[in-house]
Amino acid sequence: MGIFEPFRAIGYITIGVPFSVQRLGTETFVTVSVGKSWQIYNCAKLNLVLVGPQLPKKIRALASYRDYTFAAYGKDIAVFKRAHQVATWSRHTAKVNLLLLFGEHILSVDVDRNLFVWAFKGIEQNNAPIGHVMLEDKFSPTCLMHPDTYLNKVLLGSQEGSLQLWNISTKKKIYEFKGWKSSICCCVSSPALDVVAVGCADGKIHVHNIRYDEEIVTFTQSSRGAVTALSFSTDGQPLLASGGSSGVISIWNLEKKRLHSVIRGAHDSSVISLHFFANEPVLMSSSVDNSIKMWIFDTSDGDPRLLRFRSGHSAPPLCIRFYANGRHILSAGQDRAFRLFSVIQDQQSRELSQRNVTKRAKKLRVKEEEIKLKPVIAFDVAEIRERDWCNVVTCHMDTEQAYVWRLQNFVLGEHILKPCPENPTPVKTCAISACGNFAVLGTAGGWIERFNLQSGFSRGSYTDMSEENSCAHAGGVVGVACDSTNTIMISAGHHGDIKVWDFKACELKSRWEIGCSVVKIVYHRANGLLATVADDLVIRLFDVGALRMVRKFEGHTDRITDLCFSEDGKWLLSSSMDGSLRIWDVILARQIDAIHVDVSITALSLSPNMDVLATCHVDHNGVYLWVNQTMFSGASHVESYGSGKEIVNVKLPSVSKTEVSQDNDTSRPVMKPPRVTDISHTSLSDGQIPDLVTLSLLPKSQWQSLINLDIIKARNKPIEPPKKPEKAPFFLPSIPALSGEIIFQPSESTHEGKGEKTNEIKKSQRQVDAVASQFVQLLQLSTDTKSFSAFTDYIKSLSSSSLDMELRMLQIIDDDDQQEPDKRPEVHYIDLLLDYFIHEISCRNNFEFIQAVIRLFLKIHGETIRRQQKLQEKAQKLLEIQCSVWQRVDKLFQSTRCIVTFLSNSQF
């Protein structure tokens, strides 16, 4: 186990597998694929309602029926009821590409032209297919559909361009349509009987009557590419929607046999699914660009408008940063989108608006991507001024100005920051001051300028007169940073020069050279340490106040992509293109953990609470979350994690939180777990539940008073001394013992010698009177009989003060005694009490009461246990059993605590 363990992935909406729509009652749900898992959205608001478990391979086809979900992955088909897998169908010998819900059956087709029929009624008893059809040679199936009212018949389209009608019951081909000399990509049934629409790879849509084998109408998409999705409207309007590989959705009027409208730029990539809702003017579409959109036809001209959508990055993110105390993540990707992801509630994730992009793109007849700002290469954020003005600054690829954003409204700000208008060069880096009032920008030409975020005006530039052109650096600026008090500003040049400036006066205070080109810098404001990454793959830490290098970390074998300090400044995290993530301890000056993933990390960010790590990876559109095990487990020793030479191979987090078994890896270091006493053999009482603890049912005040007994005594201490009574009784009562019984001193035998009696009194004057103390008697008897129930009932019946007195009577007061410590009766009784505590904790009985007694016992006899080796061993055994029992209980409550925390932080 490493410090960071995979948790889950966010930002995935759908991937290139057609979705499956089903209606349950009055609500409609859509099932989509997200790689190796699947998700179900409620179409009313497109909110996530269910996430399926992780599968071994990527999903290739989906189908759904009521509570059942069918997912084809590789050669197998997994059957789920809700989120639980109930069966796996494994009869195919090749990859399954197509699934079709066929009444109470599922049809599956693989690439080797095998068609199997499966029954999912009574699936728990039988997992074998009920039918098999072998398709003809030179027929590669690409689509599968069932024409309405055609009993037991399905229509299959092929890559060769032919269309075949098969009877599944008789396993015979009924008819073969000639085709249109182009590969068939999709096929869908229309509300009219015997009519289907066929989409081809040449961009043509054929509306065909399969009963008479006649062509009704043919449409040709204006955009180039294949027809990848089709859907007929069922609300009375004669409309046909088609999606192409270019992301354009075309709406065709079937009565007028012409184009009705075009949704240009509906998606950034190929459309994979279209679906008109039953009796509603609403069209739903999904695309490879990681988005689901719903369009409604309610405008006066009949053109559709965007009703609601869910989307993520359509290209890998470049920069990420935690925001709002770790509840949100800001992410900028290669798709020119700037997004805010919620770690807690998926519905709160959204894209920041770039002001009327859709309207401007529609007016100019261009794609929205061409209107958006170029990809963000660096950004900085300050939460302190979120309610006042713009609090985010972004630098964009090959852009000579920086842009500001207002996160309170999730929109692009009104100011544009343009450094050095006389000689504009692309802005490469930015930083916001700790007060949130200023932004510092560094350009590729070596220019550094400060701006006021509220007004957008320039507030001075940092120039070094010794440099050419009076710039801050001779080469490009790779990083800028500000301290917490606006006293200094640190900048780094590409040629390896680090400079410290006076923040207000914009004057150079000091500088030093690294000796090689600098790639990236990260500054920690609390401890004043500056981490630099050079092209020699070495991470150097500098004390800015002392102007000297204090740490040097080596270990990466490829380009270092990102750096991140922990909030307390004790850890430094670094990622590299070699696939490794390394954690360096700044205080110990060494590596404390390292993990290796299959896909290299391009950006990372650690939450302010240090509980979650977010990473981005090459060619992956999501953001991956890792949980810090040191925050949620009992392991507190850093030495238990990987050393400087050991790297643990870890798989990427999955969309589903369901644990995935990892393959045995010989490179995984073998760590010795802490020694825990096995308590599984301990007998339980009849009414006790395994792995749980049983409480004593005593009043809360009784066992809590044991903990706060000193406070109670101090509070109840008399203010005045006792007064002499006016009239004392003639007969004085006998003095009772601690147990409440009256003591009568037995008379000594007259025949005993006086000297023997004197010796006996001297021998026993330091010992506890066993006859007088029922506490000691019951303790010794319970130890001999191995049954502590009587002793437990006795101490539960004592008051807090009485129990405290009984424990204090076992104290060793005269340390100067020449008797050996091991033979002293007090040590013997303390040893018996430790055995009693070990037994009770192992049995998990009277848990809260025993905990209070142990606390009082250790407070009184802690010093005696520390001095005796035998007692130390018993105390260590008690600690191990205590940790083992509580860890089992704590593990059971962990899930509940997480749910309560999630609900308490959620906004509904």
Residue, then its C-alpha position, 0 to 999 in steps of 0.5 A: m500500500g502506498i500513500f496515495e491509492p486510486f479512488r475514482a475518475i471524474g469528468y467522463i460523460t460518455i464514450g464512443v458506444p451508442f447509448s440505450v434508452q428505456r422508460l420506467g413509469t413516467e421517467t426516461f433513463v439513458t444508459v451510457s458507456v464510460g470506458k470499462s464502466w457504465q452510467i445511467y442518467n435521468c433524462a428529466k435533468l440529466n442527473l446521474v442516478l447509477v454507476g455500474p461496477q468496473l469491467p475487465k475490458k472496455i465496453r463495446a455495446l450496451a442494452s437495457y431492460r427495466d432493472y437489467t443492464f447488458a454490457a458486452y466487453g471483449k468476448d463476454i457479456a455481463v448482465f447486471k441487475r441494478a449495480h450488481q452483476v448477476a451473470t456472465w454470458s461467455r459463448h462467443t469466440a470473438k469480440v461482441n460488437l452488437l447487442l439488441l433487446f428483442g422482447e424478452h431476449i437479447l441478441s448478440v453478434d460478434v465479428d466472426r458472424n455468430l449471432f446468439v439468442w439469450a434469455f434473461k428471464g430466470i437468468e440465475q438458473n441458466n446462462a446458456p444461449i437458447g439459439h445460435v445463427m451463423l451468418e453467411d461468409k462475406f457478410s460483416p455485420t455493422c448494425l442490427m435492428h428489429p422492424d416493428t410488427y415483424l415477428n421473430k425477424v431482425l434486419l442486419g446491415s453489413q460492411e459490404g453494403s448488403l442488407q439481410l432479413w433473418n428469422i431468429s426462430t427458424k434460423k433462416k435468411i428470408y430475404e437479402f436486399k441488394g444494397w447501395k454499394s456503400s457500407i451500411c453504418c446504421c439502420v432504424s425503424s420508422p413509425a410507419l409500418d414496413v419503412v426503415a431508414v438506412g445510413c451509409a458511409d457515403g453520406k446518403i440516407h435511404v428511406h426504404n420499404i422493406r416489404y416491397d423492396e422499394e426506395i421511398v426517398t434518398f437524402t444526402q448530407s451536406s457535410r462530408g463523412a458517414v451517416t453514423a446515427l438516425s432517429f425518427s420523430t414520433d410526436g406527429q411531426p414527419l422529421l428524421a434526424s441524422g448525425g454524421s462523423s463531422g458532428v453535424i446533426s441534420i433534420w429532414n422533413l419526410e413530407k416535403k422530402r427536403l432538408h428542414s434544418v441543420i445543427r452546425g457544431a452540435h458536437d465537436s466529434s462524430v455523433i454516435s447516437l440519436h433518439f427522439f423521445a416518445n411523443e415529445p419534440v425532444l431529440m437526444s444526441s451523444s458523441v465521442d466528444n464526451s457529451i450528451k445533449m438534448w434538443i427541443f423543437d419549440t421555436s417559431d421557425g421549427d429549428p431546434r435549440l439546446l435544452r440541456f446537456r452534460s459534457g466533459h473535456s473532449a481533449p486531455p486537460l493541460c492544467i488542474r487546480f483544487y478550488a473552494n477548499g478542495r470541493h472543486i477542481l479547475s481544469a483547462g484542456q486542449d479542447r479550449a474549454f475551462r471547466l469546474f468539476s465538483v468532487i462531491q456532487d457531479q451535477q455541479s460540474r460545468e464549463l465556464s462561459q466565454r460569453n455568447v460563443t454559440k450565438r457568435a458561432k451561429k452568426l458567423r457560420v463557424k464552429e464554436e471551437e473556432i470562436k473559443l479562446k485558445p487552450v490554456i497553458a497556465f492559470d492562477v486563482a485566488e479565493i480571497r476576492e471571489r465576491d469582489w472581482c475577477n479572481v482567475v487569470t489564464c494564459h493561452m497558447d500563442t496569445e499575447q494577452a491574458y484573460v481574467w475570469r469571475l468564478q462567482n458567476f462562472v463567466l469570462g471577465e471584462h478585462i484583458l491584460k496586455p503586457c508590453p503593448e510596444n513589443p507584444t509576445p505570448v504570455k507564458t506564465c502568471a501569478i496572483s498575489a496573496c491579497g488577490n488584488f494584483a496579477v503578475l504576467g511573464t512573457a516569452g520575450g522576457w517581460i514581466e508586468r503587474f496588473n490590478l485585477q479590479s481595474g485591469f490597469s498596469r501597475g508597473s513592470y519589472t526591468d533589469m537594466s543589465e539585460e538587453n532591451s531592458c527586460a526582466h530576463a534575457g530569455g522567456v519567463v518560465g515562472v513567477a511567484c509572489d510571497s504572502t505579504n507582497t514584499i518580494m516577487i520571484s521570477a525564473g528565466h529560461h536560461g536558468d537565472i532566478k531573480v528576486w524583486d521588490f514587489k512594490a518598487c519593481e526593483l531587482k534585489s538579488r539573483w542567482e544562476i542554476g547552471c542549466s535551463v529552467v522548465k518550471i518553478v513552484y513557490h510555497r508561501a508559508n515556508g519560503l521555499l522555491a522548487t525549480v525543475a531544470d532540463d537535467l531532470v533534477i529538482r532543486l529547492f531554494d531558500v529565498g530568504a537565505l538565497r541558497m539551495v537547501r535540497k536536491f532531489e534526483g530520481h526521474t528518468d524523463r521530462i518532469t511534467d508538474l510539481c506541487f507542494s502540500e499545504d503544510g510544505k512538508w511534502l513535494l510531489s512530482s510527476s514525469m513522463d516516465g510514468s512515475l509519481r514521486i513524493w519527497d519529504v522536504i524535512l527528511a530530504r528523501q523520497i518517501d513513496a513512488i508509484h508508477v502508472d501505465v499512462s504518464i501524468t501531465a498535471l497534478s494538484l493536491s487538495p488543501n486538506m491533503d486528503v485527495l490528489a488529482t492527476c491528468h494523464v496523456d490522451h485521457n479526457g478525465v481527471y483522476l482522484w487518489v485518496n491519501q491513505t495516511m488521512f484515513s488509515g491507522a498507518s502513521h509511520v512513513e517508513s512503511y511506504g516505498s523507499g527511494k528505489e522501490i516503485v509500486n505499479v498502480k492502475l489508474p482510478s476507475v469511474s466506478k468506486t467498486e474495487v478492482s482486483q489488481d494483478n500480482d506484480t513482482s515489483r510491488p515491495v513486500m511490506k511487513p504489516p504491524r503485529v496484531t494479536d489474532i482474536s478471531h478465536t475468542s468466544l462470543s456471548d449468545g446475543q453478541i454480533p461478530d465484529l461489533v462491540t457490546l456496550s454495558l448499558l450503564p448510565k452515561s454519567q456513571w462511566q463518564s464520571l470515572i474519566n472526569l473524577d478529578i474535576i468532580k472532586a475539585r468541584n465538590k470540595p467543601i468550602e468550610p471545614p466540618k463543624k462539630p455536632e451539637k449533640a453526639p450520639f452515645f453509641l458510635p456506629s461501626i465503621p463499614a468497609l468499602s463494600g458497605e459491610i461492617i467489620f468485626q475484628p476476630s479475637e486472636s487465639t490465646h495459645e499463640g505466642k506473643g512473638e509470633k503474633t508480632n512478626e505476623i503483624k510486621k509482615s502483613q502491615r504493608q499488604v492489602d487486607a484480602v479478607a477486607s477487600q472484596f475487590v481483590q478477592l473476586l479478582q483473584l477468584s475470577t483469574d483462577t476460574k477464567s471467568f470474569s463475569a462476577f468481577t465485572d458485575y461487582i465493579k459495575s455496581l461500585s460508585s465512581s469514588s469507590l472504584d477509584m479508591e479500590l484501584r488506588m489501594l493497589q499503589i506502591i507507596d514505599d519504594d524504599d522497601q527492600q523486597e523484590p518488586d516482582k514479589r510485591p502483592e501490588v504488582h501481582y494484582i496489577d498484573l491480574l488487572l491487565d489480564y482482566f482488561i485483555h480478556e474483556i477487550s478480546c470478548r468486546n464486552n462492556f466496551e465503553f465502561i472498560q475503556a473508562v476503567i482502563r483510562l483511570f487504571l493507567k492514570i493511577h498505575g502508569e508509572t508502575i507499569r513503566r518500571q516493570q518489564k513484565l507489566q510492560e509486555k502485558a500493556q503492549k499486548l493490551l494495546e495491540i488487541q485494543c487497536s485490532v478490535w477498534q480497527r474492525v469496528d472503525k472499518l464498518f463505520q467508515s462507509t457511513r461516515c463518508i456518506v454523512t460527510f457527503l450529504s452534509n457538504s452537498q447542496f440540493 
